[in-house]
Amino acid sequence: MFVIKKWMIYTGMLVVMFLTSPDMDAHEKKIQEIFTSSETNTEVVQVSLTQSSSNLTYHNLLVFTYTKHNRRVLTFGAFGMVFNAGG
C-alpha cells in the first residue's frame, strides 16, 4: 500500500512550480499591458527587460518570478501566469 506523506505533496508542488515558472517574455507582455492600459492615449509602449535599465529589473527565484520598477514589485509570476502586483 502506497502512503502519501506531506513532504511528497510539498515536493510535488515545488516541482510543478519550477516547471511552470513564467519566463521574461511573459513579464514583458504583462508590463506592456499595464503601461498601455494606464495611458489615456494610444502610444505604443516598448518594454525590454534584457537591456540594462536601472529602474526595471527581472528576478527569477526558480519557483516564481517577479519584476521590480523603482524598488516596487510590478509583476509576480507563478504556475505559468503573470499577475499585476503594482496596485
C-alpha positions, 0 to 999 in steps of 0.5 A: 500500500502506497502512503502519501506523506506531506513532504511528497505533496510539498515536493510535488508542488515545488516541482510543478512550480519550477516547471511552470515558472513564467519566463521574461517574455511573459513579464514583458507582455504583462508590463506592456499591458499595464503601461498601455492600459494606464495611458489615456492615449494610444502610444505604443509602449516598448518594454525590454527587460534584457537591456540594462535599465536601472529602474526595471529589473527581472528576478527569477527565484526558480519557483516564481518570478517577479519584476521590480520598477523603482524598488516596487514589485510590478509583476509576480509570476507563478504556475505559468501566469503573470499577475499585476502586483503594482496596485 
